[in-house]
């Protein structure tokens, strides 16, 4: 299993520098990035499909459900993410490199 590795030394700068807002049908899956989802816009029920970086395999891949607009106080960190029912997704990304365990 390969995971992604990143450093937090420039986290505060990158949180502003690497912001994005994309349509809800966007699939976030660049091999050299970790994504931090901070907000979604939706008019109804939504699902975020997250491929995470957790060491616990039971927590690595999961779905997050909700309804309406949502701002995440603590961003959702994902290696990959896709969305259903979302009209717009916002967040930021950090460069990452794949590592083998």
Secondary structure, DSSP 8 states (H G I E B T S, - for coil): -EEEE---TTHHHHHHHTEEEEETT--B--TTEEEEEEEEE-SSEEEEEEE---SSHHHHEEEEEEES-EEEEEEEEESEEEEES-SEEEEEEEE-EEEE-
